[in-house]
Amino acid sequence: MGNTVWIVQTTLPGELNEAEVGMWCQSIIDSNLAACADIKRTTSVFRWKDEIQSTPEWNIQIKTSESNKIELISKIKSEHSYDVPQIIWWCAESTKEYYDWVQG
């Protein structure tokens, strides 16, 4: 796995507007914790406090290096407004050129 990049995914509240979400993502990029963030609107259906919820959210996929992954996850946890935010991650193989770009 020589060209491995990490994808960290979270969601943000749907009541945030696109500019607010963009600024949140830009702060991660400005902190040099990631190379890029993809932003998409989504609807999440889940059980919370014994009730089924369906709510609009922003789905954020962030591409980062292994060396920045833990600090990025810590930043998301410390800044997130949810009691239990979705923070999941996985590694993906990429081209050498994309890997080099993500590494900075």
Secondary structure as GFF3:
##gff-version 3
##sequence-region A 1 104
A	DSSP	beta_strand	4	13	.	.	.	ID=ss1
A	DSSP	alpha_helix	18	30	.	.	.	ID=ss2
A	DSSP	beta_strand	36	48	.	.	.	ID=ss3
A	DSSP	beta_strand	51	64	.	.	.	ID=ss4
A	DSSP	alpha_helix	66	79	.	.	.	ID=ss5
A	DSSP	beta_strand	87	93	.	.	.	ID=ss6
A	DSSP	alpha_helix	96	103	.	.	.	ID=ss7
###
